[in-house]
Amino acid sequence: MPYSVYISCVGEQDPISEKTNAEGSLLTCFRYLTEEKQIKFNAVYLIPTSRKYSPQRHTEDRADECAKKIRQNCPNLQVIIKPLEVQNPSDLKQVYPKMRELLLRILCEIEQKAQNSPIIFHINTSSATPQMKESLPFLVSVGQFKHHEVQLWQVFDPRGGMETIAERVQKAPEYDLLTQERILLRLEQLAKKHLYQEANEWLKSELTVAHLRFAQSLFRILAAHDQWRYAEAFEDWQGVLSYLEVPDFLADWAKEISNWLQSSVSKS
């Protein structure tokens, strides 16, 4: 069984939003994952702003309230609070390096507890300041959780017309836009030069664990196409699309590959 971990920053709208009088995103996301997705977490890590370093803007009290509510529903679940030690949680220059250090410490703790079991991280990206929220997917995209599966989640405002919890909680983009564009540009450059093995090795270093099989399959198929095995490549590609998840930001590129392979088969 995988060792499942829930990570969330703690914002000023947690556990209950004073603006909407509704449950904040931290608890909404957790409830969705445990009730709708039936995930049994081994540990929960909450990241508030620090009372010591930011006495006027800290959210440690809110983290305590969130932890209490989580324990009410999951009494045996380990809930750990790790304050982010920054004076200004809206200053990215302060937030990013401290968030990186904190997540590294959390990762080391979890790897020791997991005892070689596979680890899955579920990260809520909708709580706390924009700078704190944006740091999480960026650190994932640059390999902070390398070798482990990571699923990012976003929670939408209940005032947006989304009534059910399944509508409000959805998967968040795994990569920031800059990282997406960098990966796509490099893929196009390597594919044009038919450097599929190099592209495969490069993708292994860039994609998270969940998408490595997709990367390996993609360039195996492109290599088969270069060897004039068009029908085999197209059939293999159709199989890949049926049982592997395509990274969201590669979806349009995948459609282009499908049309290109189908065209090659028709012409052969």
Backbone torsions as a table, in degrees:
resi	resn	phi	psi	omega
1	MET	NA	137.8	178.3
2	PRO	-70.6	153.8	176.0
3	TYR	-91.4	111.0	-172.5
4	SER	-100.5	134.0	-175.8
5	VAL	-130.9	134.4	175.2
6	TYR	-106.7	127.8	178.8
7	ILE	-124.7	133.7	176.3
8	SER	-151.2	140.4	167.0
9	CYS	-73.2	164.8	-179.5
10	VAL	-117.2	121.5	-178.2
11	GLY	-107.2	-177.3	-177.9
12	GLU	-77.5	-5.4	176.4
13	GLN	-103.2	10.4	177.7
14	ASP	-109.7	144.4	-2.4
15	PRO	-79.2	-22.7	178.5
16	ILE	-122.1	132.7	-179.0
17	SER	-74.9	127.4	176.3
18	GLU	-74.9	-18.9	179.4
19	LYS	-78.3	-41.7	-174.6
20	THR	-112.0	-9.6	-174.8
21	ASN	60.6	22.8	179.4
22	ALA	-110.2	165.4	177.6
23	GLU	-59.7	135.8	179.1
24	GLY	-72.0	170.6	-173.7
25	SER	-66.0	-31.7	-178.6
26	LEU	-58.6	-51.8	-178.7
27	LEU	-74.9	-34.3	178.6
28	THR	-61.8	-45.8	179.6
29	CYS	-63.6	-45.0	179.9
30	PHE	-61.5	-43.7	-179.4
31	ARG	-64.4	-40.1	178.3
32	TYR	-61.5	-45.6	-176.9
33	LEU	-67.9	-37.4	-177.7
34	THR	-82.5	-36.7	-176.3
35	GLU	-91.0	-46.8	-177.1
36	GLU	-82.5	-43.7	-178.5
37	LYS	-91.2	-8.5	177.3
38	GLN	58.1	37.5	178.2
39	ILE	-84.4	130.8	176.8
40	LYS	-102.5	104.3	-175.6
41	PHE	-79.0	144.5	174.0
42	ASN	-90.7	-26.8	-179.0
43	ALA	-157.6	151.1	175.9
44	VAL	-126.7	131.9	177.2
45	TYR	-119.0	122.9	178.3
46	LEU	-109.6	134.4	-175.8
47	ILE	-118.6	92.8	175.0
48	PRO	-89.7	169.6	169.2
49	THR	-77.5	148.3	-169.1
50	SER	-78.2	132.1	175.0
51	ARG	-63.3	-38.5	-176.9
52	LYS	-68.3	-44.5	-173.6
53	TYR	-91.0	-25.1	-178.3
54	SER	-136.2	68.1	-173.9
55	PRO	-59.7	-28.2	-178.6
56	GLN	-83.5	-21.9	-174.4
57	ARG	-126.5	14.6	-175.5
58	HIS	-70.5	154.7	177.8
59	THR	-124.3	25.9	179.3
60	GLU	-64.5	-39.0	177.8
61	ASP	-61.1	-39.9	179.0
62	ARG	-67.7	-36.1	176.4
63	ALA	-62.7	-41.0	177.7
64	ASP	-60.9	-41.4	179.1
65	GLU	-65.2	-42.1	178.8
66	CYS	-63.4	-44.6	179.7
67	ALA	-60.5	-40.6	179.7
68	LYS	-62.4	-43.4	-179.8
69	LYS	-67.0	-38.3	178.2
70	ILE	-64.9	-42.6	-179.1
71	ARG	-68.1	-27.1	177.5
72	GLN	-62.9	-38.2	180.0
73	ASN	-89.7	-26.6	-178.7
74	CYS	-132.0	75.5	-172.1
75	PRO	-61.2	-24.3	-177.8
76	ASN	-95.7	0.5	-176.3
77	LEU	-82.3	135.3	178.6
78	GLN	-81.1	116.5	178.9
79	VAL	-113.9	118.8	-174.3
80	ILE	-117.5	131.6	179.8
81	ILE	-104.4	124.5	-178.7
82	LYS	-125.2	94.0	-177.8
83	PRO	-63.5	143.7	175.9
84	LEU	-87.2	118.2	-170.4
85	GLU	-88.8	74.0	176.3
86	VAL	-129.7	150.1	178.7
87	GLN	-80.2	-35.7	-178.9
88	ASN	-126.1	101.7	-177.9
89	PRO	-70.6	-0.7	176.5
90	SER	-102.5	2.4	179.4
91	ASP	-100.7	107.4	-176.3
92	LEU	-60.1	-32.6	179.8
93	LYS	-64.5	-29.7	175.3
94	GLN	-84.3	-42.9	-172.4
95	VAL	-67.2	-48.9	-170.9
96	TYR	-59.1	-53.1	-178.5
97	PRO	-64.7	-35.9	178.9
98	LYS	-70.4	-36.1	176.9
99	MET	-66.9	-40.2	178.1
100	ARG	-61.3	-46.0	178.8
101	GLU	-62.5	-42.9	-177.9
102	LEU	-65.8	-44.6	179.6
103	LEU	-65.1	-33.6	177.1
104	LEU	-64.9	-41.2	177.4
105	ARG	-65.2	-41.3	177.7
106	ILE	-62.6	-43.6	-180.0
107	LEU	-60.3	-43.7	179.4
108	CYS	-62.6	-41.1	177.7
109	GLU	-61.2	-46.2	-176.1
110	ILE	-67.1	-42.2	179.7
111	GLU	-61.4	-34.5	176.2
112	GLN	-69.3	-41.7	-179.4
113	LYS	-69.8	-35.7	-175.6
114	ALA	-69.1	-24.5	177.1
115	GLN	52.5	54.7	175.3
116	ASN	73.3	3.8	172.9
117	SER	-73.8	150.6	175.4
118	PRO	-63.3	143.2	-175.7
119	ILE	-114.6	135.2	174.5
120	ILE	-121.6	124.2	177.8
121	PHE	-100.6	130.6	172.2
122	HIS	-114.1	117.4	-172.1
123	ILE	-119.6	124.0	175.2
124	ASN	-83.1	124.7	-176.8
125	THR	-108.1	20.0	-173.2
126	SER	-115.7	4.6	-179.8
127	SER	-112.1	150.4	174.8
128	ALA	87.9	-168.6	-176.9
129	THR	-68.6	156.9	177.3
130	PRO	-54.7	-37.1	-178.3
131	GLN	-66.5	-38.9	178.2
132	MET	-69.4	-43.6	-179.1
133	LYS	-64.0	-42.3	-177.6
134	GLU	-70.0	-27.3	-179.6
135	SER	-65.1	-33.5	-174.8
136	LEU	-64.1	-57.2	179.1
137	PRO	-64.0	-31.8	179.2
138	PHE	-65.4	-43.6	179.5
139	LEU	-65.8	-32.6	174.4
140	VAL	-65.7	-43.5	-175.3
141	SER	-67.8	-25.9	179.7
142	VAL	-93.9	6.7	171.2
143	GLY	98.1	20.0	-179.8
144	GLN	-60.7	-32.9	-179.0
145	PHE	-110.3	31.8	-177.5
146	LYS	-52.6	141.1	179.8
147	HIS	80.9	0.6	178.4
148	HIS	-125.8	152.3	177.6
149	GLU	-79.5	135.6	-179.6
150	VAL	-129.4	132.3	173.3
151	GLN	-122.6	122.7	179.5
152	LEU	-97.9	140.7	-177.2
153	TRP	-128.3	144.4	175.9
154	GLN	-125.1	146.7	-177.8
155	VAL	-119.1	127.7	-177.9
156	PHE	-92.1	151.3	180.0
157	ASP	-60.4	130.8	-179.7
158	PRO	-63.9	-16.7	179.0
159	ARG	-79.7	-2.4	-178.7
160	GLY	-85.8	11.3	178.2
161	GLY	90.4	0.8	178.4
162	MET	-93.3	111.5	-171.6
163	GLU	-92.0	-41.6	-175.8
164	THR	-86.6	157.1	-180.0
165	ILE	-66.2	-30.9	178.6
166	ALA	-67.9	-27.9	176.6
167	GLU	-79.6	-36.0	-175.4
168	ARG	-75.7	-33.4	-176.7
169	VAL	-104.6	120.9	-179.6
170	GLN	-139.5	162.0	177.6
171	LYS	-65.7	139.8	178.3
172	ALA	-94.2	156.3	176.4
173	PRO	-56.4	136.3	-175.7
174	GLU	-76.0	-23.8	-177.1
175	TYR	-130.0	144.4	173.4
176	ASP	-68.5	163.0	-173.7
177	LEU	-60.8	-38.1	-179.9
178	LEU	-63.2	-43.2	179.0
179	THR	-65.4	-40.8	178.2
180	GLN	-58.2	-48.9	-178.1
181	GLU	-64.2	-38.3	178.7
182	ARG	-63.2	-43.6	179.9
183	ILE	-65.4	-46.2	-178.4
184	LEU	-62.6	-42.8	-179.9
185	LEU	-61.8	-44.6	-179.5
186	ARG	-65.9	-39.1	177.3
187	LEU	-60.6	-46.1	-179.9
188	GLU	-62.0	-40.4	-179.8
189	GLN	-63.3	-45.8	-178.2
190	LEU	-70.7	-38.6	-179.5
191	ALA	-65.0	-39.5	179.0
192	LYS	-62.4	-30.9	179.1
193	LYS	-90.9	2.2	-179.6
194	HIS	60.9	29.3	179.9
195	LEU	-92.3	66.8	-171.2
196	TYR	-71.5	-38.7	179.7
197	GLN	-65.1	-40.5	177.6
198	GLU	-65.1	-40.3	178.6
199	ALA	-63.7	-39.8	179.3
200	ASN	-62.8	-45.9	-179.9
201	GLU	-65.5	-35.9	179.6
202	TRP	-67.7	-42.1	179.2
203	LEU	-64.5	-34.9	178.3
204	LYS	-58.1	-34.6	-178.5
205	SER	-82.9	-16.2	-175.7
206	GLU	-102.1	-38.7	-175.4
207	LEU	-84.8	153.0	175.3
208	THR	-76.0	169.2	-173.4
209	VAL	-54.0	-37.9	-175.1
210	ALA	-60.7	-23.8	-173.8
211	HIS	-112.1	6.4	-177.6
212	LEU	-66.1	-39.1	179.9
213	ARG	-63.7	-35.9	177.7
214	PHE	-62.7	-45.9	-179.1
215	ALA	-61.7	-44.7	-179.2
216	GLN	-62.8	-42.4	-179.5
217	SER	-67.0	-41.3	-177.6
218	LEU	-56.5	-49.6	-174.5
219	PHE	-81.8	-18.8	169.0
220	ARG	-65.3	-40.2	-179.5
221	ILE	-69.7	-42.6	179.3
222	LEU	-64.6	-35.0	177.1
223	ALA	-66.1	-39.2	177.9
224	ALA	-63.7	-38.8	177.6
225	HIS	-61.4	-41.4	-180.0
226	ASP	-66.0	-18.9	177.9
227	GLN	-96.2	16.8	178.2
228	TRP	65.7	19.7	176.9
229	ARG	-93.8	65.7	-170.5
230	TYR	-64.7	-48.8	-177.4
231	ALA	-62.9	-41.0	178.8
232	GLU	-63.8	-42.4	-179.4
233	ALA	-64.3	-43.2	-179.0
234	PHE	-65.7	-44.3	179.6
235	GLU	-63.2	-42.1	178.7
236	ASP	-62.5	-41.6	-179.2
237	TRP	-64.4	-41.7	178.1
238	GLN	-61.1	-38.3	178.0
239	GLY	-65.8	-41.3	179.5
240	VAL	-60.5	-43.8	-178.7
241	LEU	-65.9	-23.9	-177.9
242	SER	-82.6	-24.9	-175.9
243	TYR	-125.5	-3.2	176.8
244	LEU	-120.1	143.6	178.5
245	GLU	-80.9	127.7	178.0
246	VAL	-84.6	129.2	175.4
247	PRO	-53.2	136.2	-174.0
248	ASP	-51.1	-44.7	-173.5
249	PHE	-76.6	-7.0	175.9
250	LEU	-102.0	4.5	-174.3
251	ALA	-61.0	-46.0	-179.6
252	ASP	-65.9	-39.6	178.2
253	TRP	-63.4	-37.7	179.4
254	ALA	-64.3	-38.2	177.7
255	LYS	-64.6	-40.3	178.3
256	GLU	-62.7	-40.0	178.8
257	ILE	-64.5	-40.9	178.8
258	SER	-59.5	-48.0	-179.9
259	ASN	-63.8	-39.5	-178.8
260	TRP	-66.0	-44.2	-179.7
261	LEU	-67.3	-41.0	179.0
262	GLN	-63.0	-39.6	178.5
263	SER	-64.0	-39.4	179.9
264	SER	-64.0	-39.1	179.5
265	VAL	-66.4	-42.4	-178.7
266	SER	-63.8	-34.1	-178.1
267	LYS	-82.9	-17.3	-175.0
268	SER	-81.5	NA	NA
